[in-house]
């Protein structure tokens, strides 16, 4: 959604009606994942993609029809191997696409709240009814229990709220079929986590290739160290931010949200442990710390003395990184970023 948001907002500002197409099911090796978006204006302007180019023209026509009659629709598409090769893909598959108007008065509050949450980079989820007389009905949810919108049945809404909290914690978009009286309701739960950022505590050698790898994977990178001799722009010209300061103090000033990944690399207890305490007091997605098992055992005891619980301390990935027998700084960086990707996609 963030990929198409700027164009959607521009079209809406220009007074144009907009239809939104979303991939709601994927069978086989389809080109785009669950939740992929494509938006179409009433003047047939298009942004985003639901198939990498295979079925966009068909979705465009369906979107224009949705804008004409105001009725959402759920559409199946098959993507043949031949079509897939034409857009540079290895194989085809099948997808289902839900196309809906964004200008209906009933859903205006939901769309406005969603756009605000995305601009503010807050973790948020939205549940959409995909079929039946209430297709297009939405409920927007935050981890603190706040909601905007409503679903067609109080019992259904209660069940959705309960299940949505698990999906928000896992940051995972899912399609559900939930029972309602003598039938089932077809739903899509989309989760929008904050944009990912990697906070690296310790401007050590490992951090240099780690910044490169993280930026390649779309992470905003922040390197923090109190030691000016290490934290130089010559060494970290490629980092988005380089902050010289005591890590504990710096981390308290950063937005450590559900899209944050924290890596502690200084190997100095007086720098590492206070920084870990701050990170573990926030809902960050990943916390990893460099050091041997023996070092980590001492760290655990120190963190307990600092008031952290066993549950909080168990969130630390230590020894850091996937076990690939990494030896060089570059190999260790690969192991760390691989573990971060695994945590992001779990």
PyMOL commands that set and color helices and strands:
alter all, ss='L'
color gray80, all
select helices_A, chain A and resi 2-13+56-69+81-86+105-119+154-170+205-216+247-253+269-280+293-305+310-313+329-345
alter helices_A, ss='H'
color red, helices_A
select strands_A, chain A and resi 18-28+37-41+46-48+73-79+93-101+124-129+138-141+147-149+174-180+183-192+197-201+220-225+241-244+260-264+286-289+316-317
alter strands_A, ss='S'
color yellow, strands_A
deselect
rebuild
show_as cartoon
